[in-house]
Amino acid sequence: MTGTDRPTSLAALLRHHRTRAGLTQRELAHRVGYSRSTIANAETGDVRSADFYRRCDEVLAARGTLNAARAAVGTPPGPRTPPLEHRLAGVPPEETIEHLRRHWHLLVRTDNLFGPRAALPDVRAALAVLAGLEATGPARTARLCLSARYALTASWLYQDTGRPTDAATWAGRALERAHESGDRASLAWALHRQSRLAEPDDPHRARSLALAALGQATGAHRPLVAALYVQCARTAALRGDRTGCDALLTRATLLADARETAGDGRTGYGGHCTRAWVLAARGECALLLGSPAAAVGPLRAALALLAPAYRRDRGLVLGRLARAHTHLGDAAEARRASAECRAIGEVTGSASVLALAGAPGVSSAA
């Protein structure tokens, strides 16, 4: 392959993997966090950054072929953006921590809108920076708290891409860093993450972890406590405790955030726990308790209240609504909700949403 052939071959390889995945240029752009014009230019011979191809390779499940082809091209002429860890070299620890704290909010919003694969590369890059950051005193505590937050985010993103082993690994690291930081909110959310991961195999352990998380949240802000009540309610539903589940969801409703619409975690852990989210949880719990008729109302109400920023959550609610209608024998409504659910799952790449849509070969991460 000659030097002039390489960009064209790289462009053809990207186009091949995109069409094989059944994605339009716009859909791929959403999932990797770039513009549609960037995808179009890359497919006509414009060589982009290694980070661009790394994201595309992961989203398109190209098994490293895009990364290898980009490496073979070398450095194209013109300016290039260095990796995050290089860009932050020499920046004082306090400034680096503040930058990554603000960047985390953007990544949360990216995940909510465009799915886990669009956010995961930057989350991993931030974790690498934080791991190598030398800080003392208050800056060290801040680094540990932020490391726990990014590790928890990585755990969720890996779970939502259908990679439970990686999700468990990062949940464990988050718990370690939360313990070391001494921050009770971080520890509460790390235990909450452990509880979510324990649900499929050990509902009783999931309940113990949820209660432990709630015990760490004394004096925490209201949405965090509300989210922990929701998790306790889920574990109650898994055990068939209808009365306990309902009481916990009622408490969560009273504490849920009535104003959050940004989808960027700006209020901290549990900031996504809006009234719409609690309604969605009530519908989910009704399904877990074998009461599909009781699930439809809360799920429909949740859809009406969900802010546009929570696109992936909309897919989850639609998937559960489809299941409720299926159990009730309403095939037309089930097909309608399932089609909308699948459309969101395909655009965001969320394994949680795709599993509810019944996509073949996808395990549930919801």
Contacts in CASP RR format, 6 or more apart in sequence:
PFRMAT RR
TARGET T0000
AUTHOR 0000-0000-0000
METHOD contacts of the structure
MODEL  1
MTGTDRPTSLAALLRHHRTRAGLTQRELAHRVGYSRSTIANAETGDVRSA
DFYRRCDEVLAARGTLNAARAAVGTPPGPRTPPLEHRLAGVPPEETIEHL
RRHWHLLVRTDNLFGPRAALPDVRAALAVLAGLEATGPARTARLCLSARY
ALTASWLYQDTGRPTDAATWAGRALERAHESGDRASLAWALHRQSRLAEP
DDPHRARSLALAALGQATGAHRPLVAALYVQCARTAALRGDRTGCDALLT
RATLLADARETAGDGRTGYGGHCTRAWVLAARGECALLLGSPAAAVGPLR
AALALLAPAYRRDRGLVLGRLARAHTHLGDAAEARRASAECRAIGEVTGS
ASVLALAGAPGVSSAA
1 9 0 8 1.000
1 72 0 8 1.000
3 73 0 8 1.000
6 69 0 8 1.000
6 72 0 8 1.000
6 73 0 8 1.000
7 45 0 8 1.000
7 46 0 8 1.000
7 47 0 8 1.000
7 73 0 8 1.000
7 76 0 8 1.000
8 45 0 8 1.000
9 69 0 8 1.000
10 42 0 8 1.000
10 45 0 8 1.000
10 47 0 8 1.000
10 53 0 8 1.000
10 66 0 8 1.000
10 69 0 8 1.000
10 70 0 8 1.000
10 73 0 8 1.000
11 42 0 8 1.000
11 43 0 8 1.000
11 44 0 8 1.000
11 45 0 8 1.000
11 46 0 8 1.000
13 62 0 8 1.000
13 65 0 8 1.000
13 66 0 8 1.000
13 69 0 8 1.000
14 39 0 8 1.000
14 42 0 8 1.000
14 43 0 8 1.000
14 53 0 8 1.000
14 56 0 8 1.000
14 66 0 8 1.000
15 43 0 8 1.000
17 56 0 8 1.000
17 57 0 8 1.000
17 60 0 8 1.000
17 62 0 8 1.000
17 65 0 8 1.000
17 66 0 8 1.000
18 25 0 8 1.000
18 28 0 8 1.000
18 39 0 8 1.000
18 43 0 8 1.000
18 56 0 8 1.000
18 60 0 8 1.000
20 60 0 8 1.000
21 28 0 8 1.000
21 59 0 8 1.000
21 60 0 8 1.000
21 61 0 8 1.000
23 31 0 8 1.000
23 60 0 8 1.000
23 346 0 8 1.000
25 36 0 8 1.000
25 39 0 8 1.000
25 40 0 8 1.000
25 43 0 8 1.000
26 36 0 8 1.000
26 39 0 8 1.000
27 346 0 8 1.000
27 347 0 8 1.000
28 39 0 8 1.000
28 56 0 8 1.000
28 59 0 8 1.000
28 60 0 8 1.000
29 35 0 8 1.000
29 36 0 8 1.000
29 38 0 8 1.000
29 39 0 8 1.000
30 113 0 8 1.000
30 114 0 8 1.000
30 118 0 8 1.000
30 347 0 8 1.000
30 348 0 8 1.000
31 59 0 8 1.000
31 114 0 8 1.000
31 115 0 8 1.000
31 117 0 8 1.000
31 118 0 8 1.000
31 347 0 8 1.000
31 348 0 8 1.000
31 349 0 8 1.000
32 52 0 8 1.000
32 55 0 8 1.000
32 56 0 8 1.000
32 59 0 8 1.000
32 117 0 8 1.000
32 118 0 8 1.000
33 55 0 8 1.000
33 110 0 8 1.000
33 114 0 8 1.000
33 118 0 8 1.000
34 52 0 8 1.000
34 55 0 8 1.000
38 48 0 8 1.000
38 52 0 8 1.000
41 48 0 8 1.000
42 48 0 8 1.000
42 52 0 8 1.000
47 70 0 8 1.000
47 73 0 8 1.000
47 76 0 8 1.000
49 80 0 8 1.000
49 81 0 8 1.000
50 67 0 8 1.000
50 70 0 8 1.000
50 71 0 8 1.000
51 81 0 8 1.000
51 83 0 8 1.000
51 121 0 8 1.000
53 66 0 8 1.000
53 67 0 8 1.000
53 69 0 8 1.000
53 70 0 8 1.000
54 66 0 8 1.000
54 67 0 8 1.000
54 121 0 8 1.000
55 117 0 8 1.000
55 118 0 8 1.000
55 121 0 8 1.000
56 62 0 8 1.000
56 66 0 8 1.000
57 63 0 8 1.000
57 64 0 8 1.000
57 65 0 8 1.000
57 66 0 8 1.000
57 67 0 8 1.000
58 117 0 8 1.000
58 120 0 8 1.000
58 121 0 8 1.000
59 117 0 8 1.000
59 118 0 8 1.000
59 349 0 8 1.000
60 66 0 8 1.000
81 87 0 8 1.000
83 125 0 8 1.000
84 122 0 8 1.000
84 125 0 8 1.000
84 126 0 8 1.000
84 128 0 8 1.000
84 129 0 8 1.000
85 125 0 8 1.000
85 128 0 8 1.000
85 129 0 8 1.000
88 96 0 8 1.000
88 99 0 8 1.000
88 129 0 8 1.000
91 99 0 8 1.000
93 133 0 8 1.000
93 134 0 8 1.000
93 135 0 8 1.000
93 139 0 8 1.000
93 143 0 8 1.000
94 135 0 8 1.000
94 139 0 8 1.000
94 142 0 8 1.000
96 129 0 8 1.000
96 133 0 8 1.000
97 130 0 8 1.000
97 133 0 8 1.000
97 135 0 8 1.000
97 139 0 8 1.000
97 142 0 8 1.000
97 143 0 8 1.000
97 146 0 8 1.000
100 126 0 8 1.000
100 129 0 8 1.000
100 130 0 8 1.000
100 146 0 8 1.000
100 150 0 8 1.000
101 146 0 8 1.000
103 122 0 8 1.000
103 126 0 8 1.000
104 126 0 8 1.000
104 146 0 8 1.000
104 149 0 8 1.000
104 150 0 8 1.000
104 153 0 8 1.000
105 264 0 8 1.000
105 265 0 8 1.000
105 266 0 8 1.000
106 264 0 8 1.000
107 119 0 8 1.000
107 122 0 8 1.000
107 123 0 8 1.000
107 126 0 8 1.000
107 153 0 8 1.000
108 119 0 8 1.000
108 153 0 8 1.000
108 263 0 8 1.000
108 264 0 8 1.000
108 265 0 8 1.000
109 262 0 8 1.000
109 263 0 8 1.000
109 264 0 8 1.000
109 265 0 8 1.000
109 309 0 8 1.000
110 118 0 8 1.000
110 119 0 8 1.000
110 122 0 8 1.000
111 118 0 8 1.000
111 119 0 8 1.000
111 153 0 8 1.000
111 156 0 8 1.000
111 157 0 8 1.000
111 160 0 8 1.000
111 312 0 8 1.000
112 263 0 8 1.000
112 264 0 8 1.000
112 309 0 8 1.000
112 310 0 8 1.000
112 311 0 8 1.000
112 312 0 8 1.000
112 313 0 8 1.000
113 309 0 8 1.000
113 311 0 8 1.000
113 312 0 8 1.000
113 348 0 8 1.000
114 311 0 8 1.000
114 347 0 8 1.000
114 348 0 8 1.000
115 160 0 8 1.000
115 312 0 8 1.000
115 348 0 8 1.000
115 349 0 8 1.000
115 350 0 8 1.000
116 156 0 8 1.000
116 157 0 8 1.000
116 158 0 8 1.000
116 160 0 8 1.000
116 161 0 8 1.000
116 348 0 8 1.000
116 349 0 8 1.000
116 350 0 8 1.000
117 157 0 8 1.000
117 161 0 8 1.000
117 349 0 8 1.000
119 153 0 8 1.000
119 157 0 8 1.000
120 154 0 8 1.000
120 157 0 8 1.000
120 158 0 8 1.000
120 161 0 8 1.000
123 150 0 8 1.000
123 153 0 8 1.000
123 154 0 8 1.000
123 157 0 8 1.000
124 154 0 8 1.000
126 150 0 8 1.000
127 147 0 8 1.000
127 150 0 8 1.000
127 151 0 8 1.000
127 154 0 8 1.000
130 143 0 8 1.000
130 146 0 8 1.000
130 147 0 8 1.000
130 150 0 8 1.000
131 147 0 8 1.000
133 143 0 8 1.000
135 142 0 8 1.000
135 143 0 8 1.000
141 181 0 8 1.000
141 182 0 8 1.000
141 183 0 8 1.000
144 177 0 8 1.000
144 178 0 8 1.000
144 180 0 8 1.000
144 181 0 8 1.000
144 182 0 8 1.000
144 183 0 8 1.000
145 177 0 8 1.000
145 178 0 8 1.000
145 181 0 8 1.000
145 183 0 8 1.000
145 186 0 8 1.000
147 177 0 8 1.000
148 174 0 8 1.000
148 175 0 8 1.000
148 177 0 8 1.000
148 178 0 8 1.000
148 181 0 8 1.000
148 183 0 8 1.000
148 186 0 8 1.000
148 190 0 8 1.000
149 174 0 8 1.000
149 186 0 8 1.000
149 269 0 8 1.000
151 170 0 8 1.000
151 171 0 8 1.000
151 172 0 8 1.000
151 173 0 8 1.000
151 174 0 8 1.000
151 177 0 8 1.000
152 170 0 8 1.000
152 171 0 8 1.000
152 174 0 8 1.000
152 189 0 8 1.000
152 190 0 8 1.000
152 193 0 8 1.000
154 166 0 8 1.000
154 170 0 8 1.000
155 166 0 8 1.000
155 167 0 8 1.000
155 168 0 8 1.000
155 169 0 8 1.000
155 170 0 8 1.000
155 171 0 8 1.000
155 172 0 8 1.000
155 174 0 8 1.000
155 193 0 8 1.000
155 197 0 8 1.000
156 167 0 8 1.000
156 193 0 8 1.000
158 164 0 8 1.000
158 166 0 8 1.000
158 167 0 8 1.000
158 170 0 8 1.000
159 167 0 8 1.000
159 196 0 8 1.000
159 197 0 8 1.000
159 351 0 8 1.000
159 352 0 8 1.000
159 365 0 8 1.000
160 312 0 8 1.000
160 350 0 8 1.000
160 351 0 8 1.000
160 352 0 8 1.000
160 365 0 8 1.000
161 349 0 8 1.000
161 351 0 8 1.000
161 365 0 8 1.000
162 351 0 8 1.000
162 362 0 8 1.000
162 363 0 8 1.000
162 365 0 8 1.000
164 197 0 8 1.000
164 363 0 8 1.000
164 365 0 8 1.000
167 197 0 8 1.000
167 365 0 8 1.000
168 197 0 8 1.000
171 190 0 8 1.000
171 193 0 8 1.000
171 194 0 8 1.000
171 197 0 8 1.000
172 190 0 8 1.000
172 194 0 8 1.000
174 186 0 8 1.000
174 190 0 8 1.000
174 193 0 8 1.000
175 187 0 8 1.000
175 190 0 8 1.000
175 191 0 8 1.000
175 193 0 8 1.000
175 194 0 8 1.000
177 186 0 8 1.000
178 186 0 8 1.000
178 187 0 8 1.000
178 189 0 8 1.000
178 190 0 8 1.000
179 187 0 8 1.000
184 216 0 8 1.000
184 217 0 8 1.000
184 218 0 8 1.000
184 220 0 8 1.000
185 216 0 8 1.000
185 217 0 8 1.000
185 220 0 8 1.000
185 221 0 8 1.000
185 224 0 8 1.000
185 268 0 8 1.000
185 269 0 8 1.000
186 269 0 8 1.000
187 216 0 8 1.000
188 213 0 8 1.000
188 214 0 8 1.000
188 215 0 8 1.000
188 216 0 8 1.000
188 217 0 8 1.000
188 220 0 8 1.000
188 224 0 8 1.000
188 228 0 8 1.000
188 269 0 8 1.000
189 213 0 8 1.000
189 224 0 8 1.000
189 269 0 8 1.000
189 270 0 8 1.000
191 209 0 8 1.000
191 210 0 8 1.000
191 212 0 8 1.000
191 213 0 8 1.000
191 216 0 8 1.000
192 209 0 8 1.000
192 210 0 8 1.000
192 213 0 8 1.000
192 227 0 8 1.000
192 228 0 8 1.000
192 231 0 8 1.000
194 209 0 8 1.000
195 206 0 8 1.000
195 207 0 8 1.000
195 209 0 8 1.000
195 210 0 8 1.000
195 213 0 8 1.000
195 231 0 8 1.000
195 235 0 8 1.000
196 206 0 8 1.000
196 231 0 8 1.000
198 205 0 8 1.000
198 206 0 8 1.000
198 209 0 8 1.000
199 206 0 8 1.000
199 234 0 8 1.000
199 235 0 8 1.000
199 238 0 8 1.000
200 364 0 8 1.000
203 235 0 8 1.000
203 238 0 8 1.000
203 239 0 8 1.000
204 239 0 8 1.000
206 234 0 8 1.000
206 235 0 8 1.000
206 238 0 8 1.000
207 232 0 8 1.000
207 235 0 8 1.000
207 236 0 8 1.000
207 238 0 8 1.000
207 239 0 8 1.000
210 228 0 8 1.000
210 231 0 8 1.000
210 232 0 8 1.000
210 234 0 8 1.000
210 235 0 8 1.000
211 232 0 8 1.000
213 228 0 8 1.000
213 231 0 8 1.000
214 225 0 8 1.000
214 228 0 8 1.000
214 229 0 8 1.000
214 232 0 8 1.000
217 224 0 8 1.000
217 225 0 8 1.000
217 228 0 8 1.000
219 225 0 8 1.000
220 269 0 8 1.000
221 267 0 8 1.000
221 268 0 8 1.000
222 255 0 8 1.000
222 256 0 8 1.000
222 257 0 8 1.000
223 255 0 8 1.000
223 256 0 8 1.000
223 257 0 8 1.000
223 260 0 8 1.000
223 267 0 8 1.000
223 268 0 8 1.000
223 270 0 8 1.000
223 271 0 8 1.000
223 272 0 8 1.000
223 273 0 8 1.000
223 274 0 8 1.000
224 268 0 8 1.000
224 269 0 8 1.000
224 270 0 8 1.000
224 271 0 8 1.000
224 273 0 8 1.000
225 255 0 8 1.000
226 251 0 8 1.000
226 252 0 8 1.000
226 253 0 8 1.000
226 254 0 8 1.000
226 255 0 8 1.000
226 256 0 8 1.000
226 257 0 8 1.000
226 270 0 8 1.000
226 273 0 8 1.000
226 278 0 8 1.000
227 252 0 8 1.000
227 269 0 8 1.000
227 270 0 8 1.000
227 271 0 8 1.000
227 272 0 8 1.000
227 273 0 8 1.000
227 277 0 8 1.000
229 248 0 8 1.000
229 249 0 8 1.000
229 251 0 8 1.000
229 252 0 8 1.000
229 255 0 8 1.000
230 248 0 8 1.000
230 249 0 8 1.000
230 252 0 8 1.000
230 273 0 8 1.000
230 277 0 8 1.000
230 278 0 8 1.000
230 281 0 8 1.000
232 248 0 8 1.000
233 244 0 8 1.000
233 245 0 8 1.000
233 246 0 8 1.000
233 248 0 8 1.000
233 249 0 8 1.000
233 252 0 8 1.000
233 281 0 8 1.000
233 285 0 8 1.000
234 245 0 8 1.000
234 281 0 8 1.000
234 284 0 8 1.000
234 285 0 8 1.000
234 288 0 8 1.000
236 244 0 8 1.000
236 245 0 8 1.000
236 248 0 8 1.000
236 285 0 8 1.000
237 245 0 8 1.000
237 284 0 8 1.000
237 285 0 8 1.000
237 288 0 8 1.000
237 289 0 8 1.000
238 288 0 8 1.000
240 288 0 8 1.000
240 289 0 8 1.000
242 289 0 8 1.000
245 285 0 8 1.000
245 289 0 8 1.000
249 278 0 8 1.000
249 281 0 8 1.000
249 282 0 8 1.000
249 285 0 8 1.000
252 273 0 8 1.000
252 278 0 8 1.000
252 281 0 8 1.000
253 275 0 8 1.000
253 278 0 8 1.000
255 273 0 8 1.000
256 273 0 8 1.000
256 274 0 8 1.000
256 275 0 8 1.000
256 277 0 8 1.000
256 278 0 8 1.000
257 267 0 8 1.000
257 271 0 8 1.000
257 273 0 8 1.000
257 274 0 8 1.000
257 275 0 8 1.000
258 274 0 8 1.000
258 275 0 8 1.000
260 266 0 8 1.000
260 267 0 8 1.000
260 271 0 8 1.000
260 272 0 8 1.000
260 274 0 8 1.000
260 307 0 8 1.000
261 307 0 8 1.000
261 308 0 8 1.000
261 309 0 8 1.000
262 307 0 8 1.000
262 309 0 8 1.000
263 272 0 8 1.000
263 307 0 8 1.000
263 309 0 8 1.000
263 310 0 8 1.000
264 309 0 8 1.000
265 271 0 8 1.000
265 272 0 8 1.000
272 310 0 8 1.000
272 313 0 8 1.000
274 305 0 8 1.000
274 306 0 8 1.000
274 307 0 8 1.000
275 305 0 8 1.000
276 301 0 8 1.000
276 302 0 8 1.000
276 304 0 8 1.000
276 305 0 8 1.000
276 306 0 8 1.000
276 307 0 8 1.000
276 310 0 8 1.000
277 302 0 8 1.000
277 306 0 8 1.000
277 313 0 8 1.000
279 298 0 8 1.000
279 299 0 8 1.000
279 301 0 8 1.000
279 302 0 8 1.000
279 305 0 8 1.000
280 298 0 8 1.000
280 299 0 8 1.000
280 302 0 8 1.000
280 306 0 8 1.000
280 313 0 8 1.000
280 316 0 8 1.000
280 317 0 8 1.000
280 320 0 8 1.000
282 295 0 8 1.000
282 298 0 8 1.000
283 294 0 8 1.000
283 295 0 8 1.000
283 297 0 8 1.000
283 298 0 8 1.000
283 299 0 8 1.000
283 302 0 8 1.000
283 320 0 8 1.000
283 324 0 8 1.000
284 295 0 8 1.000
284 320 0 8 1.000
286 292 0 8 1.000
286 294 0 8 1.000
286 295 0 8 1.000
286 298 0 8 1.000
286 324 0 8 1.000
287 295 0 8 1.000
287 320 0 8 1.000
287 323 0 8 1.000
287 324 0 8 1.000
287 327 0 8 1.000
290 327 0 8 1.000
292 323 0 8 1.000
292 324 0 8 1.000
292 325 0 8 1.000
292 327 0 8 1.000
292 328 0 8 1.000
293 324 0 8 1.000
293 328 0 8 1.000
295 320 0 8 1.000
295 321 0 8 1.000
295 324 0 8 1.000
296 321 0 8 1.000
296 324 0 8 1.000
296 325 0 8 1.000
296 328 0 8 1.000
299 317 0 8 1.000
299 320 0 8 1.000
299 321 0 8 1.000
299 324 0 8 1.000
300 321 0 8 1.000
302 317 0 8 1.000
303 314 0 8 1.000
303 317 0 8 1.000
303 318 0 8 1.000
303 321 0 8 1.000
306 313 0 8 1.000
306 314 0 8 1.000
306 317 0 8 1.000
311 344 0 8 1.000
311 348 0 8 1.000
312 344 0 8 1.000
312 345 0 8 1.000
312 348 0 8 1.000
312 350 0 8 1.000
312 352 0 8 1.000
312 353 0 8 1.000
314 344 0 8 1.000
315 340 0 8 1.000
315 341 0 8 1.000
315 344 0 8 1.000
315 345 0 8 1.000
315 350 0 8 1.000
315 353 0 8 1.000
315 356 0 8 1.000
316 341 0 8 1.000
316 352 0 8 1.000
316 353 0 8 1.000
316 356 0 8 1.000
316 366 0 8 1.000
318 337 0 8 1.000
318 338 0 8 1.000
318 340 0 8 1.000
318 341 0 8 1.000
318 344 0 8 1.000
318 356 0 8 1.000
319 337 0 8 1.000
319 338 0 8 1.000
319 341 0 8 1.000
319 353 0 8 1.000
319 356 0 8 1.000
319 357 0 8 1.000
320 356 0 8 1.000
321 333 0 8 1.000
321 337 0 8 1.000
322 333 0 8 1.000
322 334 0 8 1.000
322 335 0 8 1.000
322 337 0 8 1.000
322 338 0 8 1.000
322 341 0 8 1.000
322 356 0 8 1.000
322 357 0 8 1.000
323 334 0 8 1.000
323 356 0 8 1.000
325 331 0 8 1.000
325 333 0 8 1.000
325 334 0 8 1.000
325 337 0 8 1.000
326 334 0 8 1.000
338 357 0 8 1.000
338 358 0 8 1.000
341 353 0 8 1.000
341 356 0 8 1.000
341 357 0 8 1.000
342 353 0 8 1.000
342 354 0 8 1.000
342 357 0 8 1.000
342 358 0 8 1.000
342 359 0 8 1.000
344 350 0 8 1.000
344 353 0 8 1.000
345 353 0 8 1.000
345 354 0 8 1.000
345 357 0 8 1.000
345 359 0 8 1.000
346 354 0 8 1.000
350 365 0 8 1.000
351 362 0 8 1.000
351 363 0 8 1.000
351 364 0 8 1.000
351 365 0 8 1.000
352 364 0 8 1.000
352 365 0 8 1.000
352 366 0 8 1.000
353 366 0 8 1.000
354 362 0 8 1.000
355 362 0 8 1.000
355 363 0 8 1.000
355 364 0 8 1.000
355 365 0 8 1.000
355 366 0 8 1.000
356 364 0 8 1.000
356 366 0 8 1.000
END
